Amino acid sequence: MFRKTAVATAALALSLGAFAAPAHSWDLIDWNGTQVWGEAWTPTTTLSWNQSSTNVWYRIYFEGYTDAYQNGNEVLPGLASTVLYRLTEVKDAGKTWQFEYLVENASVDPVTESRVTAIGFDVNQTLKSVSLAPGGEYRTVGRGDFDPVNNYLIDDDFDVCFTTKGSFYGSPTNSSSNCDPGSNAGPELGESGSGMFTLKFYSSKSTVGFRNPFVAYDGIEFNDPGARTTTYGKYYDYKGHKHGKGCGHDSDDSGYGLPVAWVPEPSTWALMIIGFGGAGVALRSRRRAIAA
């Protein structure tokens, strides 16, 4: 997970006494029992790159919902992930933009199992095509609907999504007509996955922005007594075991995640921290190598 150092805590206390926060201030976000520096995500947030922004990245923090917890009406504590997007190259006079993604399944107790089975976002420009590089964590490119059972919290029509759905018939990548994720694939709890993708536009673009991002989860198991419900608000049977109050029995469920915060690449981050008197932050994350 992501933890703020003791040094950063002391620096924060000193800096807040001496400096006023800038208009676009950084906030301390208490997220799943940990602390990170980040900007709160809002409905108008857009992460933007220009043609000279090669190697600039942004990391988005997601929380999660599943119908098996409070009918999908509340965040499931501990269901969490991050997605980092980095611009790697701009070609064809601004018509072709290549990016890298890095997904971390950051779920913690009471979530005992989960997978991040899809990621996606909207683009502030009209796309000509989207393609995935072979060998990445996700192998299916899609766009359009993503319809979890309880989806009133999510905009279910996306410009771009990368999923584990579909049949490949020997091909390294696949395409789908929607953003419904697959199952039994994607980074598990405590793991990361990465890959590359390309966005092509009909005309040259000076800037490209991502907004309205989401993640999808599958294989969710959690231990929270009395909280497991169906979409009809009742406790249900699972393999002959009836759930009731006081029961924390595990079962596989799907769900989705919405953004709560984001952090920028280090050079931008450093400039923002100067406004707080030089408070420092150390992020610790877990990674795994992607199998060839």
C-alpha positions in Angstrom: 0.0 0.0 0.0 1.0 3.6 0.0 2.2 5.2 3.2 3.4 8.7 4.2 6.7 8.8 6.0 7.2 10.2 9.5 9.4 12.9 8.0 6.6 14.0 5.7 4.3 14.2 8.7 6.6 16.6 10.5 7.2 18.7 7.4 3.5 19.0 6.8 2.9 20.3 10.3 5.6 22.9 9.9 4.5 23.9 6.4 0.8 24.4 7.2 1.8 26.8 10.0 3.9 29.0 7.7 2.2 28.8 4.3 -1.3 29.1 2.9 -2.4 26.2 0.6 -2.4 27.1 -3.1 -5.7 27.5 -4.8 -5.4 24.1 -6.4 -4.2 22.5 -3.1 -3.1 19.0 -2.4 -5.1 17.2 0.2 -4.2 14.4 2.7 -6.4 11.5 1.8 -7.1 8.8 4.3 -7.8 5.8 2.1 -8.2 2.2 3.3 -6.3 2.9 6.4 -3.3 4.5 4.7 -2.3 8.0 3.8 -1.2 9.5 0.5 -0.8 12.9 -1.0 -3.1 13.5 -3.9 -5.7 15.6 -5.5 -9.3 14.6 -4.9 -11.0 13.4 -8.0 -14.0 15.4 -9.1 -16.6 15.0 -12.0 -14.7 17.6 -14.0 -11.2 16.2 -13.5 -9.2 15.6 -16.7 -5.6 14.3 -16.9 -3.9 16.0 -19.8 -0.8 15.6 -21.9 0.6 17.7 -24.7 3.0 16.7 -27.4 6.1 17.5 -25.3 4.8 15.5 -22.3 6.7 12.3 -23.1 7.2 10.2 -19.9 4.8 12.3 -17.9 2.5 10.0 -15.9 -0.5 10.2 -13.6 -1.7 7.6 -11.1 -5.4 7.3 -10.3 -6.7 5.8 -7.0 -9.9 3.8 -7.1 -12.3 2.4 -4.4 -14.8 -0.4 -5.1 -18.4 -1.5 -5.1 -19.9 -4.9 -5.2 -23.6 -5.9 -5.1 -22.8 -8.4 -2.4 -21.9 -5.6 0.0 -24.8 -3.4 1.1 -26.5 -4.0 -2.2 -23.8 -2.0 -4.0 -24.9 1.2 -2.4 -21.7 1.7 -0.3 -18.0 1.4 -0.9 -16.7 -2.0 0.2 -13.9 -1.2 2.7 -10.6 -2.6 1.5 -11.5 -3.0 -2.2 -9.0 -0.8 -3.9 -6.7 -0.4 -6.9 -4.5 2.2 -8.7 -3.9 2.7 -12.5 -1.0 4.7 -13.8 -1.0 6.1 -17.3 2.2 7.3 -18.9 2.7 9.0 -22.4 5.6 7.3 -24.1 5.6 8.7 -27.7 3.8 11.0 -30.0 4.1 10.3 -33.8 2.6 11.2 -37.1 2.6 14.9 -36.4 0.3 14.5 -33.4 -2.1 11.9 -34.8 -0.7 8.9 -33.0 -0.2 8.8 -29.2 1.3 5.9 -27.4 0.8 5.2 -23.7 1.8 2.7 -21.0 -0.5 1.5 -18.2 0.4 0.0 -14.9 -2.4 -1.5 -12.7 -2.0 -2.3 -9.0 -4.5 -4.4 -7.1 -4.2 -2.6 -3.7 -7.0 -4.4 -1.9 -6.6 -5.0 1.8 -8.5 -6.5 4.8 -11.5 -7.3 5.0 -11.1 -8.1 1.2 -9.2 -11.4 1.0 -9.4 -12.0 -2.7 -10.0 -9.9 -5.8 -8.8 -9.3 -9.4 -8.7 -6.1 -11.5 -10.3 -7.5 -14.7 -10.8 -4.3 -16.7 -9.7 -0.6 -16.9 -11.1 2.2 -19.0 -11.7 5.9 -19.5 -13.1 8.6 -21.8 -11.0 10.7 -24.2 -11.5 14.4 -24.8 -10.8 14.0 -28.6 -12.6 11.9 -31.2 -10.7 8.6 -31.7 -10.0 7.0 -35.0 -8.7 3.7 -33.5 -7.3 2.1 -30.3 -4.9 -0.8 -30.2 -3.1 -2.9 -27.6 0.5 -4.0 -27.9 0.9 -7.8 -27.6 2.1 -9.3 -24.3 0.4 -6.9 -21.9 -1.9 -7.7 -18.9 -5.1 -7.0 -20.9 -5.6 -8.4 -24.4 -9.1 -7.1 -25.4 -9.8 -3.6 -26.7 -13.4 -2.4 -26.3 -15.7 0.6 -26.0 -19.3 1.3 -25.0 -21.4 -0.2 -22.3 -20.2 -1.7 -19.0 -23.2 -2.9 -17.1 -22.7 -4.1 -13.6 -25.9 -5.2 -11.9 -26.1 -2.1 -9.7 -24.7 0.5 -12.1 -26.5 3.7 -11.1 -23.2 5.0 -9.7 -21.2 4.6 -12.9 -21.3 6.1 -16.4 -21.6 2.9 -18.3 -20.6 4.1 -21.8 -16.8 4.5 -22.2 -14.6 5.6 -25.1 -11.8 3.1 -24.3 -11.6 -0.1 -22.2 -9.1 -2.9 -21.9 -10.5 -6.2 -20.6 -9.8 -9.9 -20.2 -13.0 -10.7 -22.2 -13.2 -12.6 -25.5 -11.8 -15.4 -27.6 -8.4 -14.9 -29.3 -8.2 -17.7 -31.8 -4.4 -17.6 -31.7 -4.2 -13.8 -32.0 -2.2 -11.7 -29.5 -5.1 -9.3 -29.0 -8.8 -9.1 -29.5 -11.6 -6.6 -29.8 -15.0 -6.3 -28.1 -18.2 -4.3 -28.8 -18.6 -3.3 -25.2 -16.6 -2.9 -21.9 -18.0 -5.8 -20.0 -15.0 -7.5 -18.4 -14.0 -11.1 -18.5 -13.2 -13.2 -15.4 -10.4 -15.2 -13.7 -7.7 -12.9 -15.1 -6.0 -9.6 -14.2 -3.8 -8.7 -11.2 -4.8 -10.4 -8.0 -4.5 -8.9 -4.6 -1.1 -7.4 -4.0 -0.1 -7.8 -7.7 0.5 -5.5 -10.6 0.1 -5.7 -14.4 1.3 -3.5 -17.2 1.1 -3.0 -21.0 1.1 -0.6 -23.9 -1.6 0.9 -26.0 -1.9 3.4 -28.9 -4.6 6.0 -29.6 -5.0 7.3 -33.2 -6.8 10.4 -34.2 -8.1 11.7 -37.5 -6.2 14.9 -37.2 -3.2 16.3 -35.3 -3.8 16.9 -31.6 -1.9 19.3 -29.5 -3.2 17.8 -26.2 -5.0 14.6 -25.2 -6.9 14.2 -21.9 -8.4 11.2 -20.0 -11.5 11.6 -17.9 -14.2 9.4 -16.2 -11.9 6.4 -15.6 -13.1 3.1 -14.1 -11.9 -0.3 -13.1 -13.8 -3.6 -12.9 -13.2 -6.3 -10.3 -13.9 -10.0 -10.3 -13.3 -12.9 -7.8 -14.1 -10.6 -4.8 -14.1 -12.3 -1.4 -14.4 -10.5 1.8 -15.0 -11.2 5.5 -17.4 -8.6 6.9 -20.1 -10.3 9.1 -23.6 -9.4 8.4 -22.9 -7.3 5.3 -23.3 -9.8 2.5 -26.6 -9.2 0.6 -28.2 -9.7 -2.8 -29.5 -6.9 -5.0 -32.9 -7.5 -3.4 -31.7 -6.7 0.1 -31.9 -10.2 1.5 -29.3 -12.6 2.8 -28.8 -15.5 0.5 -27.7 -19.2 0.3 -24.3 -20.1 -1.0 -23.5 -23.8 -1.5 -26.0 -24.8 1.1 -24.8 -22.2 3.6 -27.4 -19.6 4.5 -26.0 -16.2 5.1 -27.4 -14.2 8.0 -26.3 -11.6 10.5 -23.0 -12.4 12.0 -21.9 -14.4 8.9 -18.8 -13.5 7.1 -18.7 -16.4 4.7 -16.6 -15.8 1.5 -18.0 -16.0 -2.0 -16.8 -14.8 -5.4 -18.4 -11.6 -6.5 -17.8 -9.0 -9.3 -17.8 -5.2 -9.0 -16.4 -2.0 -10.2 -14.3 0.9 -8.9 -14.6 4.7 -9.2 -11.8 7.2 -8.9 -11.3 9.0 -5.6 -7.9 10.8 -6.1 -4.9 11.1 -8.4 -1.2 12.0 -8.2 1.0 13.4 -10.9 4.5 12.4 -12.1 7.3 13.5 -9.7 8.5 16.7 -11.3 5.0 18.2 -11.2 4.4 16.8 -7.7 7.6 18.4 -6.5 6.5 21.8 -7.6 3.2 21.4 -5.8 4.9 20.3 -2.6 7.1 23.5 -2.6 3.9 25.3 -1.8 3.6 23.4 1.4 7.2 24.3 2.5 8.9 21.2 1.1 6.8 18.4 2.7 8.2 15.1 1.4 6.3 12.0 0.5 7.5 8.4 -0.1 5.2 6.0 -1.8 5.7 2.3 -1.5 4.1 0.0 -3.9 4.1 -3.7 -4.8 4.9 -4.9 -8.3 5.1 -8.2 -10.0 6.9 -9.1 -13.2 4.4 -9.9 -16.1 5.0 -13.4 -17.4 6.3 -13.4 -21.0 
